[in-house]
Amino acid sequence: MDIKLIFFAFAIHIIFFASIFDIYFTSPLVHGMTPHSTNLDPPATRLVLFVADGLRADKLFGLDKSGATRAPYLRNVVEHSGSWGVSHTRVPTESRPGHVALIAGFYEDVSAVAKGWKENPVEFDSVFNESRYTWAWGSEDILSMFSKGTTGDHMFTHTYAVETDDFAGADASKPDTWVFERVKEFFGNITDDDILSDKLHEENIVFFLYLLGLDTNGHAHKPFSSEYRDNIRLVDAGVEKMVELFEEFYDHDGKTSYLLTADHGMTDWGTHGAGHLDETMTPIVAWGSGIQKPSTPGENLYEDNFSKDWSLSHLRRQDINQADIAPLMASLIGSPLPLNSVGVLPIGYLDSSLKFKAESIFTNTKQILAQYEVKERHMKDTTLAIFFRHYEPLSESGKAQSISSIRQLIQDGAYENAILSGQETIQVALEGLNYYQTYNRLFLGTSVALSYLGWMGYILFQLLSNHTDLIPRSQANRPHLDLLTLRLLFGAIGVLIVVILYLQSSPVMYYAYCVLPVLLWHAVCQRYQTFLTAYKTVTQRYGVAYILTTMALCFFGVEVLVLSFFYREVISVGLVAIAIWPIMSTMRKTHFMTAVGWFVSCVILSVFPLLPVVGLDTNIPLVVLAGIFILAVGIVCWNQLPLSYKSIVFPGQLFVVAMATFLVYSTWASVEEGKGLPLVNQILSWCILFASFFAPAAVSTTMLPRLLSIDLAFAATYIMLSTSHEGLFCLFLCLLMLQWLLCEQRLSKMGSMKLWDVSFTDVADLNKGPPRKLEVADLRCAFFFVFFILTSFFGTGNIASVNSFDPSSVYCFLTIYNPFVMGALLLWKIAILMILVTCTFHAIHTALRVPTTSLFLVVLLMSDCMALQFFFLVRDSGSWLEIGTSISHYVIVMSVILQVNVLLLLAKCFTTFRFSDIGGKTHKL
C-alpha cells in the first residue's frame, strides 16, 4: 500500500471527524462572571437531593396492571404535599452529562459522552460548590466529578467499593441500600462530634443521595422487570425513611426542602445514551419548605396524555428542562446560582411571596446576562471588526434598559410584571448565547464542505492517473496549468486566510479547517485535464450511455448505503437485490451451485435486519443453538479440507467453540440463580478471548484453511458476547463471505485457480508480473465491501445500540461495574464481524491481484460521499432523538472510514502471520 497516501488520508479524516464538534458542539462554558444571589431570606435552610440513576418518569408515576402505585410514599407526596412534573433531559443521556445539567445547570457539549465517567476535565461551578457545606453518598464515579471541582473544604463524600455495583449479583439494588444505611449511621454518630453538629445546623447546606440501583437493574433485567419495579419500591421506602430521619434530626423545623429526580431514563431494552422519550423523560418531585403544594391543573398545557395515563390529570403538572433544577435548588437555600447555569427558575415550584419570586427571577436574569456579556466580548475580541455582527435583539443599551426596567418594576411592587419581563429577557439572552455559540458555523461548515469536495477530487485523480489505464503514463502526473501562476494564486489565498485567523486569535484547528481546502483544490486544479482525458477515453471505449448507467448505479448504491443508516430494512432489500447477481451472470451456467449458495446465503441473512434489534430481550437458547450450528459447520468444513491441511489446531478450535457455548449457558444459569459470574467461567472466557488473536497464526496461510481458522477463533469470542440471535447472524455472515470469495474468484480471469492451493503469502509468486489495473467490475467488489461492513454493523442492531450501554453482553467476562472494560468488549463485539468481512475482502483482492491501495481508494471515495451527506444532515435543533441520531450517523461513518486502514492491517496480520516466521523468514506486512 502507498503508506504516504494512507497516512495523508488518515490525517485528513481526523480533521473531518473533529470538525463536527467544533462546528456544532463546542463547549458552552465561559469564565469571568461573578456570583449572583438574592438578598432575601430563602425559604429553606437545607436541601436534600435524591437522584435515582436510570429512573423513568412513567415507571415512577404510572400504575401497575392492578391500578396500584409502585411508589406509595412519593405518590402521596405528589397528591398531597408537593409539586411534580417531567424533567426533560438532553442528548447524550448518560450519567455524567445528566448530573452536570441538574447540579451545575448547563448542558455539556455532545462530545462529553466520550468523557464518560471521568472527573471534571474543565472547571465549572455547581450548586454544591456554591453551598456552605455538601454531604454526598453514592458512587465514586459521580461524586468525584463535583467534589474535585469545589473550592475550599466544604464537600464531604462517602462512597462504596466498586464491587458493590454488580450487574449479575443476587441484589443489584445494594448500592441504594448502602446509601440509606450510611446516611442513617451518619446521623446516628453526630452526638459524638460537636464540630460536625455545628456544621449540620448551618444555613445553605445540601445533602446528596445518589442511588445507582435502578440503573444497574435496568441494564441487567430491563425496566419492565420485577427487579426494576422492586427497586422503585425500595427507593420509595428509603426516601420515606430518610425524610423521617431528617425531620427528626432537625426537630421538624420546616426548613428542609426535598427533591427527587433522575439523570436519565432508559429504553425498554435496558440502554440509554440516545434521545428516545423513555431516555429523556425523567421524573421530578419536590416537597418540603418553599415548595408549592398540589393544585388543580387549570388549562391543559400538555397534549401527550401522560398525566391521564398516570391517573394524575387532576393535579397540576409542571414540566421543566433538566438544567432548570439547578436554579431551583439554589433559590430554595439562598445560594448563588451556578455561574455557568443556563437553567430558568421554574417559578411554579416555589411557594413563596411574589417579591421573592420576582427577586429570584431578577437574579436569574442577571446571571444569564453575565454569561452573554462574556460570550459577546470574547467573540468580539476574536473577530475582525469588519466581520463582526452584534446580536441585534440585545444591544448594549438594550441590556441596561432590561435590567433597569425589571429593577424598577420590583421597586414599584409590580412583581408579576417583573417576573414576566425577567423571563422574556432570559429567553432573549439564551438565544443570544446560542447566536454567539454558533457564530462561526457557516464559515467553518463551508470550509469543511469544500475540503470534502477537494479531497474526493484528489482521490478520483489518484485513481484515474495511477490505478487505471485511462490516462497515458506520460500524462498521469503532469500539471496542466501554469504551475507558478497556480501556486501564486492559491498561495496568496492561503496566506490571506492564515493572516485573518491569526489576527482573530483563532484556535489551532481553525487553521486546519480553512487551509486544507486551499491545498486540496490546488492539487486538483493543476491537473484538471486528467479528468477530461479520462472522460474522453471512457466515452470512446464504452460510450456515453454506459458511463451514465454506471454513474447512476454508483449513485444509487451510495444512496442505498445512506438509507441503511435510517432504515435497517434497506439492508434486507439490498441483500435480496444482490442475491440475484450471480444468477444474472455467466456463473449460473459455469458454477451453478456457487450461484445457488450465494443466493441462499443472501436471502437467509436478509431476514436478520427484519428481526427486533438485539438487546430488547435475552434469548440464551438461541445463543446455544448458534454455538451448536457453528460447531457443526466447522466440523463439516474441517472434513472437507485436504489431508495435508488438517492441522491439530482445528480440533482444538472446535473444542473451544463448544467450550464457549457451554460457558454462555452456565454463566447465564448462574446469573439467573443470583450466584453471579463463576470465577472459573470468567478465567476461561478471558483465555478464549486472548487465544483468538493467536490461534490463526498456528495454521497454514493457505487461503481457505486460514479463513476457516479465523472464523472459528472469532466466532468463539462472539458467542460469549451474544445474548440473542446475533450468534446465528455471525454464522450466516461467515457463510456468505465464503460464497462471496468463491463468486469473485470464479468470475475473474483466475477462475481456474483452486483456492486450496492459493496462499496469502505466496500468491504474488504464483502470478508473475505487476498487479493489474482497476476494472469496472472492481467497483462492485468495493461496494460489496462497504455494504457488508454496514450489514455487519446494523444487521442485528440500530443507532441506539451504538449510543447505549448494555452490559448483559459481557457477563461471561465481568459483571462488576467497569465502564471502560465493558465498553471495550462491546466495541470488540462490533469489530469482530467487521474483521471477518475485511479478511474476506483481503482474500479477494489478494487472489485477484488487485493492489490494496486501488480498492482502498474506491472504498474511501464511496465512504466520503456518504460522510459528506451526513455532514449536512447533522442537526442541533429539533427533537433530541433527531439530534442524537444525526450525530451518531456522522460519527459512525467517520469511524468506519478511519477504521478501514486498521481493519485492512489487522486482516493482513491475521491472514499472513505465522508462528513459524518467528526467528526465521518473515513476511512483509
N, C-alpha and C positions, 0 to 999 in steps of 0.2 A: 504493500500500500504506500501511497505518497504521504509520508509522515508529515511533511510541511503543510500540505493541504489539509490533512486531517486535523492537525493542531490548529490551523487557522480557522477551520470550520467550528471546532470546539470552542475557541475563544469568542468567536462572533456570536455563537448561540448562548454563551454565558451572558453576553451583553444583552441579547434579546430577552433572555429569561429574567434578568434583573430589571429590565426596563418597565415591566408591568407593575412592579411595586413602586418605582419612582414616579410613574405616571399616574397610577390610580390609587395607590395605597401607601402614601408617605405617612410618617408618624405625625399625629396631631399635636404632639407635645410642644409647648413653648414655655420659655422660662423668663423670669424677670418681673413677675407680678408680686403684689403684696397681699396678705390675707385680708379677707373681708368678713365681718360678722356684725350682727345686730347688737345694739347697746341695751336691749330689753332683757328682762329675766326670762329664761327659757322655761317651757312647761315641764321639763323633766330634768332630773339631776343625773340620771344614768340611763343607758340603753343596753338592752340585751338583744343581740342579733343571732338568730338561728339560720344557718344556711344548710339546707338539705341537698347535697350534691345529686344531680340527676332526677330531681322530683318534678314530675309533670303536673301541670295545673289540673288537667282532667282527672288524674288519679287521686289528687287530694280533695278536690271539690265534688267530684262525681260520686254517685251512689252505686252500690253493687246491685246484682240482679234482684235481691230481695228488698231493695229500697233502703238498705241500711248504709250509714256512712262508714268509711274506713278510719276516719279521724274524728271521733265524737267530741273531744275537747276543743279542737280547732274549729269544728263546725259550730259549736256552741258560741265560741268567740265571734265568729262571723255573724251569727244570727242575733247576738245579744250585747256584745261589748266592744266591737272593733270595726275596722274598715278592711275591705278586701278588694281584690281585683287580679288582673293578669299582668305580670311583668314581662314585657316583650324584649327578648334578647336579640343579639345580632350575631352574624357570622364572623368568625368561626365559633360554633357553640362548644367551646372547650372550657375546662376549669379555670385556666389562667385568665383568658380574656373576660370571662364571666365575672370572676371575683374583682378584677380591676375595674370593671364597669360599675358594679354595685357598691364598691367600697371607695374607689377613687373618683368615680363619676365620669370617666371618659372611655371611649372605645379605642382599644389598640388597633393599629393597622392590621390588615388581614395576615400579613407575614408573621404576626405574633404566634400563630398556630405552630410555626416551626420552633419557637422558643419553648413551647410546651409547658413543662412544669418547672422551668428554671426560675431562680430568683431574679430580682429586677436587673435587667441589662441596662436600664436607664433610670434616672431619678424621677420620681413623680410623687405628688402629695396624695394623702388619703385621709379619710375620717379618723383612722387610727392615729396617724401622725399628728393631727390637729387636736386630738383629745388630750386630756391631762394624763390619764392612765388607761391602758387597754390590757385586759387579760384574755387570752385566747387558748382554746383547747382543740386539738384535732391533729391532722396530718402535717408532718414537717414540710411536705412539698408546697402546701398552700400558705401555711403560717409564715414560713421563712420569706415569702415574697414581700410581706409587709413589715415583718419585724426588722429586716435588714434595710428597709427603706425609711424607717422612722428616725427622727432626730432626737437625741437625748435618750436617757434610760427610763422610758415610760411605757414600754410594751413588754409584757411577760407572757411567754408561750409555754404550753405544756403539750408535748407530743408523744405519740405511741411508737412502738417499734414497727418497722416495715412489715414484719411477719404478721402483724395483726390484720392487715388487709389481704386476705387470702380468698381469691375468687372461687376456689374449689373447696374451701373449708366447710365444716358442718354448719357454721353460722356466719354468714358474710356480714351480718349486722353488728358484729363485735366492735367495730370502731365506734359506732353510736353508743353502745352500752358503755364502752370505755370512757367516752366523753362525759356522759351523765354521771357515772360513778366518780370520776375525778373531780368534777365540779362539786359534787356533794362532799367529798373528802376535803376539798379546798376550804369550803366554808365551815366544815366541822373543826378545822385546825386553827381557825383565826383567833380564837380566845387566847392562844399562847403567843401571839405576835401582835403587840400593840402598834408597831410601825405599820404593819400591813393593814390592821384595822383602821388606822387613821387614813391611809390611802383610799381604802374602800368607801370611806364616808366623804371623800372629796366630791366636788361637782365635776361635770363634764367627763365622765368615765364611761368606758364601753366594755361589755363582755361579749366575746365572740365564740360561739359554739359551732364548730364545723363538723357536720355529720355526713360521713362518706358512705355509709352502709347502703343507701338506696342506689347509688351509682354502681357499687360493686354487685349488688343483687340484680340490678337491671342488666348489666353486662353478662353476668353469669346465667341468670334464669329468665330474663326478659321482663318488661314492665307489666305484662299481663299474668305473671306467675303468682302463685300463692306466697312465695318468698318475698316478692316485692310488696305485695299487699300487707303481709305481716310486718314488714319493715316500716311501712307507713304507720301502722298501729303502734309499733314500738316507739317511733319518733313522736307520735301524738301523745302517748302516755309519758314519755320522757320530758317533753315540753311542759306538760301539766305539772309534773313533779318539780321541774326547775322553777317554774313560776311560783309555786308554793314555797320553794326554798328561798328565792329572792325576797318574796313578800314577807316571809317570817324573819329573815335576817334584818331587813330594813323596817321592821315593825309596821308594815302596811302603811308607809308614809305617803303613798300615792305619787311618788316621784320617779317611778320606773316605767320606761317605755319598752315595749316588746315588738319585735319584728321578725317574721319568718318568711323566707323566700328561698330561691334556688339559683344556682349559677347557670344552669341549662337544663333542658328536658332530655328526652330520649325517644328514639324510634321504637316501634313495636318489636323490631328485631334486635334491640339492645345496643344500639350505637348512637353516637352523636358526633357533631362536627359540622354538619351541613345546615341547611336552612328550612327543613321541614317544620310545619307548625308544631308537631309533637316535640321538636327540639327547641323551638324559640318561645313557646308559651310556658312560662313558669308561674307559680302562684306567689302572691304577696298577701300576707295577713299581718295587720298591725293593730295593736291594742295597748291599753295602759295609759299612762299620763300623756296628755297632749294629743291623743288620737281621737278622731271623730267617731261617735257611736253610730250604730247602724241606722239607716234611714231608707225611706222608700225611693225607688229609682227615678220617679218623675218621668221625663221623656226617655224613650229607648234610644240610647246612644250607640248601641252595638247591634248589628244585624246578623251576627254569627250564630245566634240561638244557643250559645253555650250556657248562658245563665238558666235558660229554660231546661236544657238537658241536665243541668246540675241541681235542678229544683231550687234555684236561688234567684229567680226572676222577681221575687217580691222585695229583694234588697238592692240597694244601690251598689253597682259595680263600678270600680274606678281603675281602669287600665292605665298603666304608665310604661314608660321606657325604662329599661334596666338602670340606665345612668341616673334617672331621677331619684333613685333610692338614696344616693349619697347626700344630696342637699336636704332631703327629708330627715335623715339621721342627724345631720349637722344642726339643722334648725331645732330639732327636738331637745338637744342637750346644750345648745348655745355655743357650739364650737365654730371656728371659722370654716367656711366652705373650702373643700379641697381646691387648690389653685388651678388645677387643670380640668376641673369638672365642667362638663357641658350639659349636665342634668338641669332640668327645670323643676323647681319645687312644686310638687303636687299639692296645691292648697287644700283640695278636698279631703285630704287625710288629716289635716290639722284641726283640733278642737281648741281654738284659742280666739282671742279678740281680733277684730278686723284690723286694729292697729298693728298687732304683732304680725299678722299675715302680710300686711302692706309693707312693713319694715323688712320682713324676710324676703319678699319678692324684690324689694329695692336692693337689698344686699346681693341677691342672686344676679340681678341685672348688672350691678357694678362689677361683680366678679367675672362675668362672661365678657362684658365690655373691656375689661382689663386685658383679657386674652386677645380680644380682637385688636386692640391697640398695639400690643406687642407683635402680633402677626402682621399687621399692616406696616408697622415700622420696619420689620425685618424684610418684608417683600419690597418696600420702597428703597431700602438701603442696598438691596441686591439686584435691583433692576435699573437700567439706564433711564433717565428722565423721559427720553423720547418714547420709550416703550411702556412706561408705567401708566396704568389706568386705575384710578380710585374706584372703590365700590360706592357708586352714586347714592344709594339709599341711606348711607351712613357717613356723611361728611363730618369734618371736624366740628363745625358749628352744630350739626345735627345731633352729635353725641352729647355735647354740652347742654343743648336745649332739652334733650330727653331726660337727662339726669336732673336738671333744674326743674323741669315740669313735674316729674314724679315727686321730688322733694317738696315742692310747693303744694301738691295735692295732699300729701301726708300732713303737712303743717296745717292745711285748711280743714283737715278731718274728712276729706273725700277719699276714704280708704278704698272703696270698691273701684273707683276710677283709677286710683293709683295702682291697684293690682292689675287692672286691665292694661294700663299704659306700660307697666313693667313687663308684663307677659308679651306684649307686642314688640317692645324694644328687644327683649331676649330673642325672639324669633328672627328679627332683622339682624341682630348681632351674630346669631348662629349661621344664618345664610351668608353673612359677610365672611365669617370664618371659613365656610366652605368655598366661597369665591376665591379667597387667597390660597386656600389649600389646593385648589385645582387650577391655579393661575397659569402654570406653565404646561398644562395638559396638551393643548392644541399644538404648541410649539414642539414639545418632546414627541408627541404621537406622530406628527408629520415626519420628524427626523427618523424615527424608528421605521415607519412605513416605507420611506424612501430607501432606508438601509435594506429592508427585506427585498424590495424590488431589485435594487442593485446587486444584492447577494445572489438572488435567483438568476439574474442575467449573467453574473460571473460564473455560476455553476454551469449554466447552459453553454457558455463559451468554452469552459473546460471540457465538457462532454463532446461538443461538436469538433473541437480542434484536436483533442488528444485521444479520444476514445471511440471515434467513428472514422469511416473512410470517406466522409462527405467533404472534407477540406483537404486539398493537396498539402503535403507536408511542407512544401516551400512557403505556403501562406499561413500555416497554422498559428504561429506566434508573432507574425509580423504586424506592427502597428499600421493602421490605415489612415490616420490623420497626422498632421504635423505634430511631432512629439513635443517640441519646445513650446509651441503655442498652447497645446493642451495642458501641459504642465504649468505654464504660467497662469492660465485661466483658473484651473482647479486649485493651484497653489494659492492664488490670491483669495479665492473663496474660503479656503481652509484657514488662512491667516486671519481674515476678517472675522470668521466665527470664533477663533481662539481668542482674539483680542476682546471681542464683545463679552465672551464668557468670563475672561479674566477680570475685566472691569466690573462685572456684576458679581464677582466672588462666587461663581457657580461651583457646585460640588464637582468632584473629580469625574464622576460617572457622566455628567452632562457633556464633558469633552468627548467621551467615547460615543455617546448617542449622536452628537452633532457632526463630528469629524468623520465618523465611519461612512455615511452615505457619500461624502466627497471622495474618499478613497475608492470605494466600490464603483461609483459611476465613472470615475476617471479610468479605471481598468476596463469597464465595459465600452465606454465611448471611443477609446482609442482603437478598438478592434471591432467596430460595428459592422465592418464589411464581412466579417466571419459569418454573421447571421444571414446576410444577403446571399453569400456564396452557398451556404448550406441549403437555403430555401430553393435556390435555382437548381442545385444538384438533385434534391429530393423531388421537385416537380418534374424534372426531366426523367428521373428514374422511375417514379411511381405514379405521377400525375397529381393534379390538384385535388381531385375527388378523394384520393387515398389519404392525402395529407389532412383534409378536412375531417374525414371519417376518423382517422387516428386521433386528431386533436379532440374531437367530440367524445370519443371513448375515454381518452385520458381525463377530460373534464368531468365526464360522468363518473368515472372511477373515483376521482378525488372527492367529489360531492357525496358519493356513497360512503366513503370513509368519514367524512364530516358528519353526515347524518347518523352514523353508527354511534356517535357520542351522545346524541339526543334520544335515539330510539334503538334499543337493543334488538328489536325485531328486524331492523335493517340488516343485521349480521346474518340472521336466518335467511332472509331473502337473497343476500349476496352468496351465501353458501349453496343455496339451491341453484342460483344462476350459474355459478362456476362449475357446478356438478356436471353440467352438460358439455363442458369444454372438450374433454377427450372424445366424447361421442360425436361432436361436430368436426373432429379432425380425422386424419387417416388412422389414428390409433384404434378406432372401432373395428378396423379390418385386420391390422397387423398385430395388435396386442389387445384383443377384446377383453380378456379377464382383468388386465390392468385398468382399463377404462371402467369396467364394472366396479372394481374395487374402489376407485376414486369416487364414482357416483354414489355408491352406498355409504362410504365414509363421510362425504359431504352432507348427505341427507340426514344421517344419524346425528352428526354434530350440529346440524341446524336446529335440532329440537331443543338444545340446551338454552339458547338465548330466550326461548319462549317460556321457559320454566321460571318460577319465582326465584328472586336473587338469593344466593347463598347467604345464610345468616338469619333469615326470617325464622328458621326453626332448625334444630339439630335432628339429624337422622343417621345415627351411628350404624344401624343395619345396612344402609346404602354404602357407607364408607367401607364396611367389612366386605360387602359384595364386590365393590370396586377392587379391593385388595385381592380377593379371590380370582377375579377376572384377569387382573394384571398378572398374577402368578400363572394362571392357565395359559394366557397368551405368551408369556415369557418362556414357558416350558416348550410350547409348540415352536416358537422361533428358534430356541436353542437346538431343538431336534432337527431343524431344517439346515442348520449350519454344517458346512463340510467338516469332516472329522478333524482336519488339521487346525480348525479354529475353535474347537470345543474345549476352551480353556477351563481349568478348575475354578476360575473366578466366577463363571456364570452360575454354577450350582450354589456358590456362596451368596451371590447376589439374589438369587431366587429365594434362598433361605431368609435373607434379610428382609425381602418383601413380605414373606409370611410372618416374620417376627414383628415387623412394623404394623401389620394388620392386627396381630394379637395385642400389641401394645395399645393400640387405639381402643380396642374392645375392653381390655382390662382396666385401662385408665378411666374411661368413662363410667364403667361399672363402679369403680371405687369412688369417683366423684359423686355419682348419684346416691351412693350409700352414705355420703357425708364423711368419708375417710380421707378425702384429699388425694393428692398425687403420690403414689408409692415411690419411694426413693429408687428402687431398682428400675422401675419403668423410666424414671427421669434420667438415670445414668445411661441406660440403653438407648434412649431416644437421642440424647446428645451424641453418643458414639456413632449411631447410624447417620446423623446429620453430618458429622465431620468426615466419616468414611466415604460419604457420597462424593466428596470432592476428589478423592484419590483412587477409588475403585476403577474408573475407566482407564487410568494410566497403567493398570496391570494387564490390559487386553491389547491384542494386536491393533495396529492403526488401520487395518483393512476396513473399508467404509462401513459395510453393514454390521459386522461384529462390534465395531466401536460404537456405532449409533445405538445398537441394542444395549450395550453396557451402560451408556449414558442414560438412556431411557429408564432402565431398571434402577440405576443408582438414585436418580432424582425422583422417580415415582415412589420409592420407599419413603423419602422425606415428605413428599407431597401428601401421601396418605395420612401421615401423622399430623399434618396441618389441616386436614379436611374435617368438615363437620356434616356434610350432606352429600349431594350428588356431584360435587366438583371432582371427586376421585374418578368417577366414570368419565367425566369430561376430559380429564388428563389422559385416560386410556385411549379414547377415540381420537383425541388430537394427535397422539403419537402415531396411531394407525394411519390417519390422514397424511401426516408428514412423510411416512414411508411411501404412500401412494403418490404423493407429490414428487418425491425424488425419482421414483420409477417412471412417472409420466414424462418429466422433463428430460430424463436421460434417454428414453426411448423415442422421443420426438426430435432429439438432437441428431447431429451428424455422427455422434459417437454411440448411436443406439445399439450397435453390435457389441460394445464392450460390456463385459459382465461385472456387476458391482462387487461380486465376491472377490474379484481379482484387483480391484482398484484400492489403492492405499492413500490415505490423506497425506502421507509424507513423500511418496514417490510418484504421484500422478504426473508431475512435470517430466520425469524421466521417461515415462511411457509415451509421451507425446512431445517429441522434439519440435523445436520451433517456437517463435514468440507467441504469447497469448493472443487470441483473436480479438477483433474489434467488436463493439456492440452491434447488435442487430435489433430490429423492431421487436422480435419475439422476446428479447430480454426485458422489455418494458413490462411484459406480462409477469415475468419472474419477480421483478422488483415490486410490482403492485401486489402480487400474492404475498410477498414477504410482509409488507406493511399491513395488508388486510389480516393476515394470520396473527401478527403481533397484536392488533386490536382485538381480534377474536379471542386470543388467549387472555386478554385483559378484561374484556366486557362479557365474555361468554357465559360466565356464571355470576356476574355482579353488575353493579352500576356505579354512578358517581358517588353515591352515598357510601358505598363500601370502600372508597378510596379515602374520603374525608373522615371516616368514622373509625372508631376504635372498638373492636370486638375481640376480647381476649380468649374466648372459648376455643379458637383455632389452635392455641398454643398450649393447651392443657397437658399434652404429653411432655412438654419441656419445662414449664413452670406455671405456677398458679399464684405465687406471691406477687403482689403489685410491683412491677418494674416496667414502666412505660417504654424505656429505651430498648430493652431486650425484646419485649413483646412487639414493639413496632418494627424492629429489625427482622424478626421472624415473619411477621405479616408481609413485609416488603419482599423477603426472600421467597415467600409463597407465590407472590405475583411474578417474581423474576424467574422462577423455575420454568414456568411454561414458556416464557419469552426465550430462555436459553435453549429449550428443546426446539423451538421454531428456528432460532438462529443457527443451531448446529446443522439442521437440515438445509437451511439456506447456504451455509458454508459448504456443505457437501455438494450441493447443486452447482455452485459456481466453480468449485474445485474440479468436479467431473467434467463440466462443460468448458473448462479452461477460460472462463471469463475473469479478468482481473477484478480483485476485490474492490479497488478504487472505483472502477466503472460502475458496478452495481450500487456501490455505496453512494455515489453522486446522484444516481437516479432516485434512490430511496430518499436522499436528502432533499432533492427538488420536490418530490411529492409531499414530503412531510412539511416543508416550508410553505407550500401552497395551503396546506391545512392550517398551519400556525398563523399565517397572515390573516386568514378568515377569522380565527378565534381571537386574534389580537383586536380586531374591530368589534367583535361581539362581547368583549369584556364589559361588564356593567358595574357601576357603583350606585345605581338607583333602581327603584322597583322593589319587588319582594325580595326578602333575604334568601329565599330559595333560588331565585333567578341570579342574584349576585353571586352566591356561593357556587352555583353550577357553572356560571361563566368563568369564574376564576379557576375552578377545577379543570375545565376543558383546556384552558391555555396552559396551565401548569402541567397537565398530563401530556399534551402533545409535545411541549418543550422538553419534558423529562424523557420522553421516548426518543426524541432526536438526540439529546445528549447521551443517552444510554446506548445508541446504536453502535458507536465506536467501542464502548466497553463490552457490549454483547458480542460483537464480532471478535474482539480479542479473547474473550472467555471461550467462545466457540472454538477458536483455533487452539487454545490451550487444551481444552477438553478432548479435542479430536486428534491432536498430534503428539502431545506429551506422553512419554513412556518412562517407566522407572528404569528400563534398561539403558536409557540415554544418560542417566546419571553416571558420571565418571567415564563415559565413552563419548561416542559421536552424538552430538545434539543437533536438533533441527531448529533452524531459524524461525522465530515466531513473527 
